Amino acid sequence: MSEKIKNMSFEQALAELETIVAKLESGQAPLQESIEIYERGEALKNHCENLLKIAEIKIEKISLAKNGKAVGTEKLDE
């Protein structure tokens, strides 16, 4: 995966992926360009999936006291 993709946020990668999908679906890109953007789209998809996995691991539930104030966190239920 290119360094540029590795440094993209989820939102940036998803936006570019959506653009690639629209271009491929339109059928307007020449064959060689279609192959190149498909490969980039695959790399973007993998990057987005990886970022989602990382986010899932980091998610924690916030424990609330009776007064509604946060008193701690616990790991996400698996």
N, C-alpha and C positions, 0 to 999 in steps of 0.2 A: 504494500500500500504506500502511496506516495506520502511524503512528509506533509504536503499541503492538506491532504485528506485527514491525516492523523491529527492535525491541529484544528480541524473544523469542529464547531459546536454541533450538537445534534440538529438544531434548527437550520443551520447553514447546509449541512449535508442533506437533510431531508428536502429542503427547498431545491437544491440542485438536482437531486434524484427525481423529484416531481417534474422538473423541466426536461430532464432526459427522457422520462417515460412519455411525456406529451410529444416530444419530438419523434421518438420511435413510433408511437401510435399514429402519428400523422402520415408516416410513410414518405416524408419529403426529403429525408437525408439520403445521400448516396450510400451505396453498400459499404464502402470502406469506412466512411464516417459513422455509419450505424454500428459497425463492429467496434470501433474505438469508443464510442459513447456508451455502448452496452457494457464494455469492460469497465469503464469508469463507474457506470451505474452499479455494477456488481460490487465494486470496491466501496462505494458509498453505502450500499445496503448493508454490507458486512460491518462497516464502521458504525452505522446507526444501531444495528443489533448489539454490538459490543458495548456501546454507550448505555443502551437500555439495561443490559445485564449488570453493568457496574452500578447504575442507579438503583436497581432492584436490591442489590446487595447492601447498599448504603441506607436504604429506607428503614426507618425505625418508627415504632409506634410511640406516641407521647403518652405517658401515664399522667392522669389528672387526679388531683386531690378532690375532695368533696366540694371545695370552694371554686373549682374550675381552674385552679392554677396548676401549671405543669410542675411535676415533682420528680420527673426522671423519664428515662426512655428504656425501651426493651427492644430486642431484635424482632424483625419482621417474622410473622408466623410463616412457617414453610409447609 
